[in-house]
Amino acid sequence: MEPLMKGEAMSRVARREARYGFLFVLPWIIGFLAFTALPMAATFVFTFLNISLAEQEPLMFVGLANYQRLFADQQAWASLWVTARFALLWLPVVIALPFLLAVAVNSRYVRGTGLLRVLLFMPYVVPFVASALIWENMLVNDGWINTALRWLGVGGAPSWLNDPAWVIPGLVMIGLWGLGSGIIVNLAGLRGIPTELYDAARLDGAGWWRQLWHVTIPMMSPVIFYTMILAVVEVMQYFLIPLVLFDGSGDPGGATRFFNLYLYQTFFTYQEMSYGSTLAWLLFVITLVVTLVLFRLSRRWVHYTSER
């Protein structure tokens, strides 16, 4: 009888804790339903209507007309290709560089790591618009970057913001200004690697490179995978810098007309709500598919310490 009473008391405590837990997460649930789930459902409904703030024709059900327009829209696919080109250059940089900088800062031979962490993170807190305008002055033909290249003897410095062949590398350089958060995340992961693993590797005669390849990278693979997923989502939503620098015109030569910028203009500039929602759902599906593929492939190279 006594164990039964204890079990009933524990179940009452568990139910009370569950109620309190639900009350604590209730504001988030309400916010998610009101500002995420319901708007997503509404935009999906919009894709089958002809909603436009211009109200040129009465509201009506158009079926798959918006999707047919999407498949025939050359500008949409061209902007998607611009995003893919930028991603091919940006993703390796945004994943590898914070990791390498974190490894360098975490080295036992480096002094003043606290100050270095602050200096590396400080650019991240600068508003993106302000940093974009600063970099615009640095990347013009007579800016600091080209002046430094000429001083180093590099002839024919590129026109970073006016040449379609160089504008994507220029945007990547601007993005390097905000890598501080990735460095901090990688530093946290490096600090969590047991030092016994490095001691054992050194006893086996492993040098710095072998320790990096056989200890650091496998133990950091969950963090690298995490930064990869965030980078993919971020690059699919990339549009603020081109909007600020080029007023959303796509200059030079359409090289900066990113898909999310085209979506933004369709939705808010041209006020075509239904077609903008169709573009948004295409972006969502592409991001979801890429993320699922990455999760599937992660089974081959991501190693979690809890797994046996």
C-alpha angles and dihedrals in degrees: 000000000000095000089049091053091049090051092051091049091050091049090052090051090048092050092048091049090048091053092049090047091052091050090052094051094039094091090054091047091050091047092048093050095044100041105026117018099040095044090049091051090047093052090050089055089047090061089069095048136064099237114165129158088223088066093207091158134019120274111270144155110264100177113209095347093113091051091048089052090050094054090049095045106105091184092059093053092043090053090048089054090051089054091048092051091051091047093052090058100032102046098060090048097047092047102041103035098056089047093051093045090049090051090051094048091046092055115120089227093062119091127203095031091160091058091045091053091052093048093048093048098043096079089056092066093053109102112258094234092053092047091048091054091047091051091046089063090046095051100047117109093266095034129120095270096055092039089056091047091052090047088054090053099257107149122209098022110207124257095238099190101030103045117078089212094056105031094085093053087046091055089048090055090051089052091055087071090073103047094107095100092052091051092052092049091051091046090054090052093048091051088055095059110104112247089219089075092058091045091053091047092051091049088055090054098255116158128210095282095049091047089052094048100040102031114018101042097044091047091045095046094101090053092045089050091049092052089046093056092047091048092052092051091046095049092050089055095044114133112106099090095049089045092054098040100040103021089242092292094128092235135194096053095317092300092129100043095116120189094247089050090053089049091050093050093047092051103039107018100039091026094220096150098176097048091042089054089051090053090048092053091049088053090048093050093048092048091047094049093048091048093049091049090051091050089050093050092044090075088073100053111014112092122194120200091224091061121091 
